[in-house]
Amino acid sequence: MTLTQCDSTYSQIEKKIRHLTASASQSALSSSDIEQYVNTFYSQDFAYGIKIDQMRSVYTFFTQPYIDRYPLDVNYNQGVRAPVYVEGIQGSFSKDRQQFYAVWPRFPTKFQQGSTSLSGIITAISQPTNPTQITSIAHNLITGAVIVISNVVGMTQLNGNTYTITVIDDDTFSLDGVNNAAYGAYISGGTWVSNSQSYSFTIPGPFLSKEVVIGGVDQNNNPISLNDDGNGNIIYMLTNPVVSNPLQNINPAIPGMYNRNTLNPGLIQPTVIGTVNYVSGLIDFLLPIGVSLQIGTLFTIWVSQYQTGRPYSLLFWNNEFTIRPVPKLIHKVEVEVFLTPVQFMKTTDLPILNQWAQYIAYGAACEILRDRQDIEGVQNLTEGFMRQEGLVLERQAVEELFTPNPTIFNSQTPAVGGVNGIGYFW
């Protein structure tokens, strides 16, 4: 007679859960609900509550030229730790920004518009070759808006006439100092030119992303602050907002109350007005309509330059790796992580270790009873749950037998040709 064999598949886990929760039928507890409870416990509760060798792995990524930041999927990879290897050679690993940047300080270099330290020329264009056109029926304007162009309220028509305009509604303008004929000419297809200012200059590259800062003062004596977003874009926000102009964004009146990294506290997103090339150093941007430099004011630019090299130092912080030196070539980087187990996809799937099947069943069953507010049922399962958890941990304890923690007084690698690592030769 053939005996029934041990079964650790998902089907057996579900069967065990139905026994533990006294839910024999689909009406009492559907299979889809059990699937969700099992996968939640396996990929979240289990993975985050217990760390054992079977969940350890090596995370590998490849550097790209001139890129120093590499994000990590922390939902799948957790518990990042040393050692780190670059092309098989061990490097240094840190989770402390202070420690890392003490070794790799970020010293910005100051450049200024018109200075000889710039390899390019900053050029202001008052009349762009591609003028801004408002030709739709609604004109894309907001009721009550005042169009501000280069410190002059108004816009310049192609025939050279200047008008002061205030938007009354989507289709009506209040014109100051001109007759209705000008308005008629506008709505019949006239094109209006915006006096935005564009800038293009080159700073000796390469330099670090998220380290480009550009500052100046606009025509209303408000500070202009620009910075890159780390992805090659120049973003803009006005410190003292002109709410009536829909093309300008809102920034808190109190300096320091806006976090450009997280964009909280949920204000309007900064506007992308240009690009930056971190390798060549080319920076191009166009100030929003109605914003221009105050006469005689120069932009000040701060960038953190660097020398490329073979990387050997890694920082893990804020769910991303930062590597130094910044690579110029492609390098293979390896670091240790604890993996989150892949969820069950089929009824024939097995956990990483077959022995985990009963532990998963007890854990999921306890969560089901908690959701039912059956605290007495949870207490009845606690003994079995703790016994199974002890068996899971016992395997890890066996793995670590006779393996003392390495210290400066206790090396796990004995010296070649020596005795007990001391180094005496016979």
C-alpha positions in Angstrom: 0.0 0.0 0.0 1.3 3.4 -1.0 1.2 6.1 1.7 0.3 9.7 1.2 3.4 11.8 0.9 4.2 15.1 2.6 2.8 18.0 0.6 4.0 21.6 0.9 2.3 23.1 -2.1 -0.1 26.0 -1.9 -3.0 23.6 -2.2 -2.0 21.9 1.1 -1.5 25.4 2.7 -5.1 26.3 1.8 -6.4 23.0 3.0 -4.5 23.5 6.4 -6.0 27.0 6.7 -9.5 25.7 6.2 -8.9 23.2 9.1 -7.5 25.8 11.4 -10.2 28.4 10.8 -13.1 25.8 10.6 -14.0 27.1 7.1 -14.7 24.1 5.0 -16.9 25.7 2.3 -16.4 28.5 -0.2 -19.3 30.4 1.4 -17.5 30.3 4.8 -14.2 31.4 3.3 -13.5 31.8 -0.4 -10.4 30.5 -2.0 -9.6 34.0 -3.4 -9.6 35.4 0.1 -7.3 32.7 1.3 -4.9 33.4 -1.5 -4.7 37.0 -0.5 -4.1 36.2 3.2 -1.4 33.7 2.3 0.4 35.9 -0.1 0.2 38.9 2.2 1.7 36.9 5.1 4.3 35.2 3.0 5.6 38.4 1.2 5.1 40.9 4.0 4.7 39.6 7.5 7.1 36.6 7.2 9.7 38.4 5.1 9.9 41.4 7.4 9.6 39.5 10.7 12.3 36.9 10.1 15.6 37.1 8.3 17.3 33.8 7.5 20.0 32.7 5.1 17.6 31.4 2.6 16.4 34.9 2.0 19.9 36.3 1.5 21.0 37.2 -2.0 23.5 39.3 -3.9 22.0 42.4 -5.7 23.9 43.3 -8.8 23.6 46.4 -10.9 25.8 48.0 -13.6 26.9 51.6 -13.5 26.4 53.9 -16.5 29.0 56.5 -17.6 28.7 59.8 -15.6 25.7 58.5 -13.5 26.2 58.4 -9.7 22.7 57.5 -8.4 20.9 54.2 -8.8 17.5 53.6 -7.3 16.6 50.3 -5.6 13.2 48.5 -5.4 13.0 48.2 -1.7 9.7 46.3 -1.8 11.6 43.3 -3.2 15.1 44.0 -1.8 15.5 44.8 1.9 18.2 44.8 4.5 21.0 46.1 2.3 24.4 45.5 3.9 28.1 45.0 3.3 30.2 43.7 1.7 30.2 45.5 -1.6 32.3 44.5 -4.6 33.1 46.4 -7.7 34.4 44.2 -10.5 35.0 41.6 -7.7 37.2 44.0 -5.7 35.8 44.8 -2.2 34.9 48.4 -1.6 33.5 50.5 1.2 29.8 50.6 2.1 27.9 53.2 4.2 24.4 54.1 5.2 25.5 57.3 6.8 25.5 60.5 4.7 27.8 62.3 7.1 30.3 59.5 6.9 30.1 59.2 3.1 30.3 62.9 2.3 33.1 63.4 4.8 35.2 61.2 2.5 33.6 62.6 -0.7 32.8 66.2 0.0 30.7 68.2 -2.5 32.5 71.5 -3.0 30.5 73.7 -5.5 32.2 76.0 -7.9 30.8 79.4 -8.6 30.3 80.8 -12.1 28.7 84.1 -13.0 27.1 85.4 -16.2 29.7 87.4 -18.3 32.7 86.0 -16.4 35.7 84.6 -18.3 35.4 81.3 -16.4 32.4 80.4 -18.6 33.3 78.6 -21.8 30.1 79.9 -23.5 28.2 83.2 -23.7 24.9 83.9 -21.9 22.5 85.5 -24.4 19.2 87.1 -23.6 16.7 87.1 -26.4 13.9 89.6 -26.0 12.0 88.6 -29.1 12.2 84.8 -29.7 12.2 83.5 -33.2 9.2 81.3 -32.4 6.8 83.8 -30.7 4.2 82.6 -28.3 0.9 82.6 -30.1 -2.6 82.8 -28.6 -5.0 82.1 -31.4 -7.6 79.7 -29.9 -11.2 81.0 -29.2 -10.6 80.8 -25.4 -7.1 82.2 -25.7 -6.0 79.9 -22.8 -6.3 82.8 -20.4 -7.9 83.1 -17.0 -10.5 85.7 -16.1 -8.9 88.6 -14.3 -5.4 87.8 -15.4 -3.0 90.6 -16.2 -0.4 89.7 -18.8 3.0 90.9 -17.6 5.8 91.1 -20.2 9.3 92.4 -19.4 8.1 94.7 -16.7 5.5 96.1 -19.0 1.8 95.2 -18.7 0.8 94.2 -22.2 1.9 92.3 -25.2 3.5 93.4 -28.5 1.7 92.8 -31.7 3.5 92.1 -34.9 2.9 95.5 -36.3 4.9 97.0 -33.5 2.0 98.6 -31.5 2.1 98.0 -27.7 -1.2 97.4 -25.8 -2.0 97.2 -22.1 -4.5 94.4 -21.7 -6.5 92.9 -18.9 -8.4 89.7 -19.4 -12.1 90.2 -18.5 -13.2 86.7 -19.6 -12.1 84.0 -22.1 -12.9 86.1 -25.1 -12.9 89.8 -24.0 -10.0 92.2 -23.3 -10.0 95.6 -21.7 -7.6 97.6 -23.8 -6.0 100.7 -22.4 -5.1 103.5 -24.8 -6.2 101.9 -28.1 -9.4 101.8 -30.1 -11.6 98.8 -30.6 -10.1 98.2 -34.1 -7.0 96.8 -32.4 -9.1 94.3 -30.5 -11.0 93.4 -33.7 -7.7 92.8 -35.5 -6.6 90.5 -32.6 -9.6 88.3 -32.5 -9.6 88.0 -36.3 -6.2 86.2 -36.3 -3.6 88.7 -35.1 -0.5 87.1 -33.5 1.0 88.4 -30.3 4.7 88.0 -29.4 5.8 87.3 -25.8 8.8 89.0 -24.4 10.2 86.0 -22.6 14.0 85.7 -22.1 16.0 82.7 -23.1 19.5 81.8 -21.9 22.1 79.4 -23.1 25.5 78.9 -21.6 28.1 76.2 -21.0 30.0 75.5 -17.8 33.0 73.2 -17.8 31.6 69.7 -17.1 31.0 67.1 -16.0 29.2 67.9 -12.7 26.8 66.2 -10.4 23.1 65.9 -10.8 20.9 67.6 -8.2 23.8 70.0 -7.7 23.0 72.8 -10.2 21.8 76.0 -8.6 21.1 79.2 -10.6 20.0 82.5 -8.9 19.2 86.0 -9.9 16.7 88.8 -9.4 13.7 89.6 -11.7 12.4 92.9 -12.9 10.2 93.2 -9.7 13.2 92.6 -7.5 12.0 89.1 -6.6 14.7 86.4 -6.4 14.7 83.9 -9.2 15.9 80.4 -8.1 16.4 77.6 -10.5 17.8 74.2 -10.0 18.0 70.8 -11.8 15.8 67.9 -10.8 18.4 65.2 -11.2 17.0 64.1 -14.5 18.5 66.8 -16.8 15.6 69.3 -16.3 15.8 72.9 -15.1 12.8 73.7 -12.8 11.6 77.1 -11.8 9.5 78.6 -9.0 8.9 82.2 -8.1 9.5 83.1 -4.4 6.9 85.8 -4.3 4.1 84.6 -6.5 2.0 86.6 -8.9 -1.2 84.5 -8.5 -3.0 86.4 -11.3 -0.6 85.0 -13.9 -1.5 81.4 -14.6 1.9 80.8 -16.2 3.7 81.3 -12.9 3.8 78.8 -10.1 3.1 79.4 -6.4 5.9 79.2 -3.9 5.5 79.9 -0.1 6.1 83.4 0.9 8.3 82.2 3.7 11.7 81.0 2.4 12.6 77.4 3.3 9.0 76.2 3.5 9.1 74.2 0.3 11.0 71.0 -0.2 12.1 70.7 -3.8 12.9 67.0 -3.4 9.6 65.8 -2.1 7.4 68.7 -3.5 5.5 68.9 -0.2 3.4 70.4 1.1 1.5 69.6 -2.0 1.8 72.9 -3.9 1.8 73.3 -7.6 4.5 71.4 -9.4 7.6 73.4 -10.4 7.7 74.2 -14.1 10.3 72.6 -16.4 11.8 75.5 -18.3 15.0 74.0 -19.8 17.6 71.3 -19.8 21.0 70.7 -18.4 23.7 68.3 -19.8 25.7 67.0 -16.8 28.6 65.9 -19.1 29.0 68.7 -21.6 27.9 71.4 -19.1 25.4 73.0 -21.6 22.5 74.7 -19.8 19.5 76.0 -21.8 16.3 77.5 -20.3 13.6 80.0 -21.2 12.1 82.1 -18.4 8.3 82.1 -18.1 6.3 84.8 -19.8 6.3 87.9 -17.7 9.6 87.1 -15.9 12.9 88.7 -16.9 16.1 89.8 -15.3 16.3 93.1 -13.6 18.5 95.5 -15.6 22.1 95.0 -14.6 21.5 91.8 -12.8 23.6 88.7 -13.6 22.8 85.1 -13.0 25.0 83.2 -10.5 25.5 79.5 -11.1 26.8 76.9 -8.6 27.8 73.4 -9.8 29.7 70.6 -8.1 32.3 69.3 -10.6 34.1 66.0 -10.2 36.8 63.7 -11.8 35.7 60.3 -13.0 37.3 57.1 -11.9 36.9 53.5 -11.0 34.2 53.5 -8.2 34.9 51.7 -4.9 32.7 53.5 -2.4 28.9 53.0 -2.1 26.3 54.9 0.0 22.7 53.5 0.4 20.3 56.2 1.6 16.8 57.2 0.7 16.2 54.0 -1.3 19.0 54.6 -3.7 22.7 53.9 -4.1 25.2 56.8 -4.6 28.6 55.7 -5.9 32.0 57.3 -5.9 34.1 58.1 -7.8 31.6 58.8 -10.5 32.2 56.2 -13.1 33.2 56.9 -16.7 32.8 53.3 -17.7 30.4 50.4 -17.1 31.2 48.6 -13.8 29.6 45.6 -12.1 28.6 46.4 -8.5 27.5 43.7 -6.0 26.0 44.1 -2.6 24.2 41.8 -0.2 20.4 42.1 0.4 17.6 40.1 1.9 15.0 39.2 -0.7 11.2 39.4 -0.3 9.8 36.0 -1.3 7.9 35.9 -4.6 4.2 35.4 -4.0 2.4 32.1 -4.9 1.1 32.2 -8.4 -0.2 28.6 -8.8 -1.7 26.0 -6.5 1.3 23.8 -7.2 3.8 26.5 -6.1 6.1 25.7 -3.2 7.7 28.1 -0.6 11.5 28.6 -0.7 11.7 25.8 2.0 9.1 23.1 2.1 9.2 23.3 5.9 7.7 26.8 5.8 4.3 25.6 4.5 2.8 24.9 8.0 4.2 28.2 9.4 2.6 30.1 6.5 -0.7 28.3 7.1 -0.7 29.2 10.8 0.3 32.8 10.2 -2.4 33.3 7.5 -5.0 31.5 9.7 -4.3 33.8 12.6 -4.8 36.9 10.4 -8.2 35.5 9.2 -9.4 35.0 12.7 -8.2 38.5 13.7 -10.3 40.0 10.9 -13.3 38.0 12.3 -12.6 39.4 15.7 -12.2 35.9 17.0 -9.5 36.6 19.6 -10.1 33.3 21.3 -9.5 31.5 18.1 -6.2 33.4 17.6 -5.1 32.4 21.1 -5.9 28.7 20.3 -3.6 28.9 17.3 -0.8 30.8 19.1 0.9 27.6 20.4 1.1 26.0 17.0 2.2 29.3 15.4 5.0 29.8 17.9 6.1 26.1 17.5 6.3 26.4 13.7 8.2 29.8 14.0 10.7 28.1 16.4 11.3 25.4 13.8 11.9 28.1 11.1 14.4 29.9 13.3 16.1 26.6 14.5 17.4 26.0 11.0 19.1 29.4 11.0 20.5 28.6 14.5 22.0 25.4 13.1 23.5 27.3 10.2 25.4 29.6 12.6 26.7 26.9 14.9 30.5 27.1 15.4 30.5 30.4 13.5 31.4 33.2 16.0 30.8 36.8 15.0 33.9 38.3 13.4 35.7 41.0 15.4 39.1 42.6 15.4 40.2 39.8 17.9 38.5 37.0 16.0 39.1 36.7 12.3 37.1 34.1 10.3 39.9 33.9 7.7 43.0 32.2 9.1 46.4 33.4 7.8 47.8 31.3 5.0 50.7 29.2 6.2 50.1 30.1 9.9 48.5 28.7 13.0 45.2 30.0 14.3 45.6 33.1 12.2 48.7 34.2 14.2 51.1 33.8 11.3 53.8 31.6 12.8 55.5 29.3 10.3 56.9 25.9 11.0 
